[in-house]
């Protein structure tokens, strides 16, 4: 007869063999967890959202990692129900991962009998819905694993590979094709988007991204953008409905003023939606920071400051980028306040990627607003030496190379040595 210790070892071994959030090496920082939780909340929970089961599974795992085990179980149960409604079936391979999460959760809660019960459910489902081969996962598991890793991972090739495997097994799952296309964000994607749009003509987010790509390809899309925006306005509020892409189309191909009007109209229709307040703040930032108008009106600046402060209060755990934007807005009217905000941000305990972004922004502020060129160079160096590949690192390196090549600044030799010794991440 198996001893208690042997039984526990056997249980753990079975749990570790499962495919679920608890076995995918998802170990983000608390900052990342809180930021991701806010992003998932903003997606919304409208019926018909094809990713709702995945969203609830991930929210359950996040709540577990944050220490809210009761919430975690509630979200895992909601995930199972969402899958049942979406797939119109009481069981299926999509529940393998969900039951795996519940098996792990009950194990961590010390309820081994319940953990073993969910393990039995997983085994029964895997017998009923076997994967194509011993070396492959079921398509549903590949798809959810891809969608989940997409939220965490920088390994874009791995995410794309999982989506491709799922699509090869079940090519009729349009939402998987859409996610792969949008995730890869290739330049030559127009024809693929056109075909996918024909398969799912009512998908607004897909229609917006297709429009954006056509505009990037040189097509005139102003009238079509305005028409599509009316449809987005009438849809349920969600970060997955193409809102930010729609506003980008307006910014680059219609006008920033119309982008502001559109975001404010949406907020007027849904005054309590924090995601739309974030969208309004974004458009006001564009007007002040990126507009050709070098002297924006104080009333516009005041509105932008007010919206950014409100967004910061609505996203207390994930408002770092909004704070950086607010500091940049202050540079247009209140240098002392801008410097104060930057100093507060520089004292924060930040992750490498956030530090890099902040150093890059502060370097530009020092250069353009304070004319403190040498200090600006120092902060571009700080951004560049962080071993994280990003736009901000590339931008700081580009600025440093330009200064070095011109040889007008007294620090050009120091920059040259710095760049020679710079390690690639």
C-alpha positions as CSV (number, residue, x, y, z in Angstrom):
1,X,0.0,0.0,0.0
2,X,1.3,3.5,-0.9
3,X,2.4,5.6,2.0
4,X,1.2,9.2,2.5
5,X,4.5,10.5,1.4
6,X,4.5,8.3,-1.7
7,X,1.0,9.3,-2.5
8,X,1.9,13.0,-2.2
9,X,4.9,12.5,-4.4
10,X,2.8,10.8,-7.0
11,X,0.2,13.6,-6.9
12,X,2.8,16.3,-7.4
13,X,4.4,14.3,-10.3
14,X,1.0,14.1,-12.0
15,X,0.3,17.8,-11.4
16,X,3.7,18.8,-12.9
17,X,2.9,16.9,-16.0
18,X,-0.3,18.9,-16.7
19,X,-0.5,21.7,-19.3
20,X,-1.9,24.7,-17.4
21,X,-1.0,28.1,-16.1
22,X,0.7,26.6,-13.1
23,X,3.2,24.6,-15.2
24,X,4.1,27.2,-17.9
25,X,6.8,29.0,-15.9
26,X,4.7,32.1,-15.6
27,X,6.5,33.9,-12.8
28,X,6.1,37.7,-13.4
29,X,6.7,40.4,-10.9
30,X,3.9,41.9,-8.8
31,X,4.0,45.0,-11.0
32,X,3.5,42.9,-14.2
33,X,0.6,41.0,-12.5
34,X,-1.2,44.2,-11.5
35,X,-0.7,45.8,-14.9
36,X,-1.9,42.6,-16.7
37,X,-4.9,42.4,-14.4
38,X,-6.0,45.9,-15.4
39,X,-5.5,45.0,-19.1
40,X,-7.8,42.0,-18.7
41,X,-10.4,43.9,-16.9
42,X,-10.5,46.5,-19.7
43,X,-11.1,43.7,-22.3
44,X,-14.6,43.3,-20.7
45,X,-16.8,40.3,-20.2
46,X,-19.4,40.8,-22.9
47,X,-21.1,37.6,-24.0
48,X,-19.7,36.5,-27.4
49,X,-16.1,37.4,-26.6
50,X,-14.3,34.4,-28.0
51,X,-11.4,34.8,-25.5
52,X,-13.6,35.0,-22.4
53,X,-12.7,31.5,-21.1
54,X,-9.0,32.3,-21.6
55,X,-9.4,35.7,-19.9
56,X,-11.1,34.2,-16.8
57,X,-8.4,31.4,-16.6
58,X,-5.6,34.0,-16.7
59,X,-7.4,36.3,-14.2
60,X,-7.8,33.3,-11.9
61,X,-4.1,32.5,-12.1
62,X,-3.2,36.2,-11.5
63,X,-5.5,36.4,-8.4
64,X,-3.8,33.2,-7.1
65,X,-0.3,34.7,-7.6
66,X,-1.5,37.9,-5.8
67,X,-2.8,35.9,-2.9
68,X,-6.5,36.0,-3.5
69,X,-7.3,32.3,-3.6
70,X,-11.1,32.6,-3.3
71,X,-11.2,35.0,-6.3
72,X,-8.9,32.6,-8.2
73,X,-11.4,29.7,-7.8
74,X,-14.3,31.9,-8.8
75,X,-12.5,33.0,-12.0
76,X,-11.6,29.4,-12.8
77,X,-15.2,28.4,-12.4
78,X,-16.3,31.3,-14.6
79,X,-13.8,30.2,-17.2
80,X,-15.4,26.7,-17.4
81,X,-18.9,28.2,-17.7
82,X,-17.7,30.7,-20.4
83,X,-16.2,27.8,-22.4
84,X,-19.4,25.8,-22.1
85,X,-21.5,28.7,-23.4
86,X,-19.1,29.6,-26.2
87,X,-18.5,26.1,-27.4
88,X,-22.1,25.1,-26.8
89,X,-21.0,21.9,-25.1
90,X,-20.8,20.6,-21.5
91,X,-17.3,19.3,-22.0
92,X,-14.5,19.3,-24.4
93,X,-10.7,19.5,-24.7
94,X,-10.8,23.2,-23.7
95,X,-11.6,22.1,-20.2
96,X,-8.3,20.1,-19.8
97,X,-6.4,23.3,-19.0
98,X,-9.1,24.7,-16.8
99,X,-9.4,21.5,-14.7
100,X,-5.6,21.5,-14.5
101,X,-5.7,24.9,-13.0
102,X,-8.3,23.8,-10.4
103,X,-6.2,20.7,-9.6
104,X,-3.2,22.9,-8.8
105,X,-5.2,25.4,-6.9
106,X,-6.8,22.8,-4.6
107,X,-3.3,21.2,-4.1
108,X,-2.0,24.6,-2.9
109,X,-5.0,25.0,-0.7
110,X,-4.2,21.7,0.9
111,X,-7.3,19.9,-0.4
112,X,-5.7,16.9,-1.9
113,X,-8.9,14.9,-2.4
114,X,-10.4,17.7,-4.6
115,X,-7.1,18.1,-6.4
116,X,-7.1,14.4,-7.2
117,X,-10.7,14.6,-8.4
118,X,-9.8,17.3,-10.9
119,X,-6.8,15.2,-12.0
120,X,-9.2,12.4,-12.7
121,X,-11.4,14.7,-14.8
122,X,-8.3,15.8,-16.8
123,X,-7.4,12.2,-17.5
124,X,-11.0,11.4,-18.6
125,X,-11.1,14.3,-21.0
126,X,-7.7,13.4,-22.5
127,X,-8.9,9.9,-23.2
128,X,-12.1,11.2,-24.7
129,X,-10.3,13.9,-26.7
130,X,-6.8,12.7,-27.4
131,X,-4.2,14.9,-29.0
132,X,-3.1,14.0,-32.6
133,X,0.1,12.4,-31.5
134,X,2.1,11.7,-28.3
135,X,4.5,14.6,-29.1
136,X,1.7,17.1,-29.7
137,X,-0.8,18.9,-27.6
138,X,-4.5,19.3,-28.5
139,X,-5.2,22.3,-30.7
140,X,-7.3,24.0,-27.9
141,X,-4.3,23.8,-25.5
142,X,-1.9,25.2,-28.1
143,X,-4.3,28.1,-28.7
144,X,-4.8,29.0,-25.1
145,X,-1.1,28.5,-24.3
146,X,-0.2,30.9,-27.2
147,X,-2.8,33.5,-26.1
148,X,-1.5,33.3,-22.5
149,X,2.2,33.5,-23.4
150,X,1.4,36.4,-25.7
151,X,0.6,38.4,-22.5
152,X,3.9,37.5,-20.8
153,X,6.5,36.3,-23.2
154,X,9.0,38.1,-25.4
155,X,9.5,34.9,-27.3
156,X,7.4,36.0,-30.3
157,X,8.5,33.0,-32.4
158,X,7.3,30.5,-29.8
159,X,3.9,32.2,-29.5
160,X,3.5,32.3,-33.3
161,X,4.5,28.6,-33.5
162,X,1.8,27.6,-31.0
163,X,-0.9,29.5,-32.8
164,X,0.3,28.0,-36.1
165,X,0.1,24.4,-34.7
166,X,-3.4,25.1,-33.4
167,X,-4.6,26.5,-36.7
168,X,-3.0,23.6,-38.7
169,X,-5.1,21.2,-36.6
170,X,-8.3,23.3,-36.6
171,X,-8.2,25.7,-39.5
172,X,-11.8,26.8,-39.1
173,X,-11.1,28.6,-35.8
174,X,-11.1,32.2,-37.3
175,X,-10.3,33.9,-34.0
176,X,-7.0,32.0,-33.8
177,X,-6.1,33.1,-37.3
178,X,-6.9,36.7,-36.4
179,X,-4.8,36.6,-33.2
180,X,-1.8,35.3,-35.1
181,X,-2.1,37.9,-37.8
182,X,-2.4,40.8,-35.3
183,X,0.3,39.4,-33.1
184,X,2.8,39.0,-35.8
185,X,2.0,42.4,-37.2
186,X,4.0,41.9,-40.4
187,X,4.3,44.5,-43.1
188,X,3.0,42.4,-45.9
189,X,-0.2,41.2,-44.2
190,X,-2.9,42.9,-46.3
191,X,-4.0,39.9,-48.3
192,X,-4.1,37.6,-45.3
193,X,-6.1,40.2,-43.4
194,X,-8.5,40.6,-46.4
195,X,-9.1,36.8,-46.5
196,X,-9.6,36.6,-42.7
197,X,-12.0,39.6,-42.8
198,X,-14.2,37.8,-45.3
199,X,-14.4,34.9,-42.9
200,X,-15.4,37.1,-40.1
201,X,-17.1,40.2,-41.6
202,X,-18.7,41.4,-38.3
203,X,-15.4,41.5,-36.3
204,X,-14.9,45.3,-35.7
205,X,-11.4,45.0,-34.3
206,X,-10.3,43.1,-37.4
207,X,-12.0,45.7,-39.7
208,X,-10.1,48.5,-37.9
209,X,-6.7,46.8,-38.1
210,X,-7.4,46.0,-41.8
211,X,-8.2,49.7,-42.4
212,X,-5.1,50.8,-40.5
213,X,-2.9,48.5,-42.6
214,X,-4.5,49.8,-45.8
215,X,-3.8,53.4,-44.7
216,X,-0.2,52.5,-44.0
217,X,0.0,51.1,-47.5
218,X,-1.0,54.5,-48.9
219,X,-4.7,54.2,-49.4
220,X,-7.0,57.2,-48.6
221,X,-9.3,56.0,-45.8
222,X,-10.7,59.1,-44.1
223,X,-14.4,58.6,-45.1
224,X,-14.2,54.9,-44.4
225,X,-12.6,55.6,-41.0
226,X,-15.4,57.9,-40.0
227,X,-18.0,55.3,-41.1
228,X,-16.3,52.5,-39.2
229,X,-15.9,54.7,-36.1
230,X,-19.7,55.0,-35.9
231,X,-19.9,51.2,-35.7
232,X,-17.2,51.1,-33.0
233,X,-19.1,53.7,-31.1
234,X,-22.2,51.5,-31.0
235,X,-20.3,48.4,-29.9
236,X,-19.8,47.3,-26.2
237,X,-16.8,49.1,-24.7
238,X,-13.7,46.8,-24.7
239,X,-10.0,47.2,-25.3
240,X,-10.5,44.3,-27.8
241,X,-13.0,46.2,-30.0
242,X,-10.2,48.1,-31.8
243,X,-10.5,51.4,-30.0
244,X,-6.9,52.4,-29.8
245,X,-6.2,51.3,-33.4
246,X,-9.2,53.4,-34.5
247,X,-7.8,56.4,-32.7
248,X,-4.4,55.8,-34.3
249,X,-6.1,55.8,-37.7
250,X,-7.7,59.2,-36.9
251,X,-4.4,60.5,-35.5
252,X,-2.3,59.7,-38.6
253,X,-4.9,59.7,-41.4
254,X,-7.8,62.0,-40.4
255,X,-6.9,64.5,-37.7
256,X,-5.9,64.6,-34.0
257,X,-8.8,67.0,-33.3
258,X,-11.3,64.5,-34.7
259,X,-9.6,61.7,-32.7
260,X,-10.2,63.8,-29.5
261,X,-13.8,64.4,-30.5
262,X,-14.4,60.7,-31.2
263,X,-12.9,59.6,-27.8
264,X,-14.9,62.2,-26.0
265,X,-18.1,61.2,-27.8
266,X,-17.6,57.6,-26.7
267,X,-17.0,58.7,-23.1
268,X,-20.1,60.8,-23.2
269,X,-22.1,57.7,-24.2
270,X,-20.3,55.6,-21.4
271,X,-19.3,58.2,-18.7
272,X,-18.2,55.5,-16.2
273,X,-15.9,53.5,-18.4
274,X,-12.3,54.1,-17.2
275,X,-10.9,52.6,-20.4
276,X,-12.5,55.4,-22.5
277,X,-11.1,58.0,-20.0
278,X,-7.7,56.5,-20.8
279,X,-8.5,56.9,-24.5
280,X,-9.4,60.6,-24.1
281,X,-6.2,61.2,-22.1
282,X,-4.2,59.5,-24.9
283,X,-5.7,61.7,-27.7
284,X,-5.1,64.9,-25.6
285,X,-1.5,63.9,-25.1
286,X,-1.1,63.5,-28.8
287,X,-2.5,67.0,-29.4
288,X,0.0,68.5,-26.9
289,X,3.1,66.5,-27.4
290,X,3.0,65.5,-31.1
291,X,1.0,68.2,-32.7
292,X,2.6,70.7,-35.1
293,X,1.3,73.4,-32.8
294,X,4.3,74.3,-30.7
295,X,2.3,76.4,-28.2
296,X,-0.9,74.5,-27.3
297,X,-3.6,76.4,-25.5
298,X,-3.5,76.4,-21.7
299,X,-7.1,75.2,-21.6
300,X,-6.1,72.1,-23.7
301,X,-3.1,71.5,-21.4
302,X,-5.3,71.8,-18.3
303,X,-7.9,69.3,-19.7
304,X,-5.0,66.9,-20.5
305,X,-3.6,67.2,-17.0
306,X,-7.1,66.7,-15.5
307,X,-7.7,63.5,-17.5
308,X,-4.3,62.1,-16.8
309,X,-4.7,62.6,-13.1
310,X,-8.0,60.9,-13.2
311,X,-6.6,57.9,-15.2
312,X,-3.8,57.6,-12.6
313,X,-6.4,57.4,-9.8
314,X,-8.4,54.8,-11.8
315,X,-5.4,52.6,-12.5
316,X,-3.4,52.9,-9.2
317,X,-1.3,49.8,-9.8
318,X,-0.6,50.3,-13.5
319,X,-0.3,54.0,-14.2
320,X,3.5,54.3,-14.7
321,X,3.2,55.2,-18.4
322,X,0.4,57.7,-17.7
323,X,2.7,59.4,-15.1
324,X,5.4,59.7,-17.7
325,X,2.9,61.2,-20.1
326,X,1.8,63.6,-17.5
327,X,5.4,64.7,-16.8
328,X,5.8,65.3,-20.5
329,X,2.6,67.4,-20.6
330,X,3.8,69.5,-17.7
331,X,6.9,70.4,-19.8
332,X,4.6,72.5,-22.0
333,X,3.5,74.8,-19.1
334,X,5.1,74.1,-15.8
335,X,8.8,73.1,-15.9
336,X,9.1,73.0,-12.1
337,X,6.2,70.5,-11.9
338,X,7.7,68.5,-14.8
339,X,11.0,68.2,-13.0
340,X,9.3,67.3,-9.8
341,X,7.4,64.5,-11.4
342,X,10.4,63.1,-13.2
343,X,12.4,63.1,-9.9
344,X,9.6,61.2,-8.2
345,X,9.5,58.7,-11.1
346,X,13.3,58.3,-11.0
347,X,13.1,57.2,-7.3
348,X,10.6,54.5,-8.1
349,X,11.5,50.8,-7.9
350,X,11.0,50.0,-11.6
351,X,11.5,47.0,-13.8
352,X,14.4,47.2,-16.4
353,X,12.0,47.9,-19.3
354,X,10.2,50.7,-17.4
355,X,13.5,52.2,-16.3
356,X,14.8,52.2,-19.8
357,X,11.7,54.0,-21.1
358,X,11.9,56.6,-18.3
359,X,15.6,57.3,-18.9
360,X,15.0,57.8,-22.6
361,X,12.1,60.2,-21.9
362,X,14.0,62.1,-19.2
363,X,17.1,62.4,-21.5
364,X,14.9,64.1,-24.2
365,X,13.3,66.4,-21.6
366,X,16.8,67.4,-20.4
367,X,17.9,68.1,-24.0
368,X,14.9,69.9,-25.4
369,X,13.4,71.6,-22.4
370,X,16.3,72.2,-20.1
371,X,19.2,72.4,-22.6
372,X,21.3,70.3,-20.2
373,X,23.0,68.4,-23.0
374,X,25.6,66.5,-21.0
375,X,23.1,65.3,-18.4
376,X,20.9,64.3,-21.3
377,X,23.7,62.2,-22.8
378,X,24.2,60.5,-19.4
379,X,20.6,59.4,-19.3
380,X,20.7,58.2,-22.9
381,X,23.7,56.1,-21.8
382,X,21.7,54.8,-18.8
383,X,18.9,53.7,-21.1
384,X,21.3,52.1,-23.6
385,X,23.2,50.0,-21.0
386,X,20.1,48.3,-19.7
387,X,20.2,44.8,-21.4
388,X,16.6,44.9,-22.7
389,X,15.9,45.2,-26.4
390,X,13.3,47.9,-27.1
391,X,12.5,51.0,-29.1
392,X,13.8,53.2,-26.3
393,X,17.2,51.5,-26.2
394,X,17.5,51.7,-30.0
395,X,16.5,55.3,-29.9
396,X,19.0,56.3,-27.2
397,X,21.8,54.5,-29.0
398,X,20.8,56.3,-32.2
399,X,21.0,59.7,-30.5
400,X,24.4,58.8,-29.0
401,X,25.8,57.7,-32.3
402,X,24.6,61.0,-33.9
403,X,26.3,63.1,-31.2
404,X,29.5,61.0,-31.6
405,X,29.6,61.3,-35.3
406,X,29.1,65.1,-35.2
407,X,32.0,65.5,-32.7
408,X,30.7,68.8,-31.5
409,X,29.9,67.8,-27.9
410,X,32.9,67.6,-25.5
411,X,31.7,64.1,-24.5
412,X,32.0,62.6,-28.0
413,X,35.1,60.5,-27.1
414,X,33.4,59.2,-23.9
415,X,30.3,58.3,-26.0
416,X,32.5,56.5,-28.6
417,X,34.1,54.4,-25.9
418,X,30.7,53.7,-24.3
419,X,29.3,52.5,-27.6
420,X,32.3,50.3,-28.3
421,X,31.9,48.5,-25.0
422,X,28.1,48.3,-25.1
423,X,26.9,44.7,-24.7
424,X,24.1,43.4,-26.8
425,X,21.1,42.1,-24.7
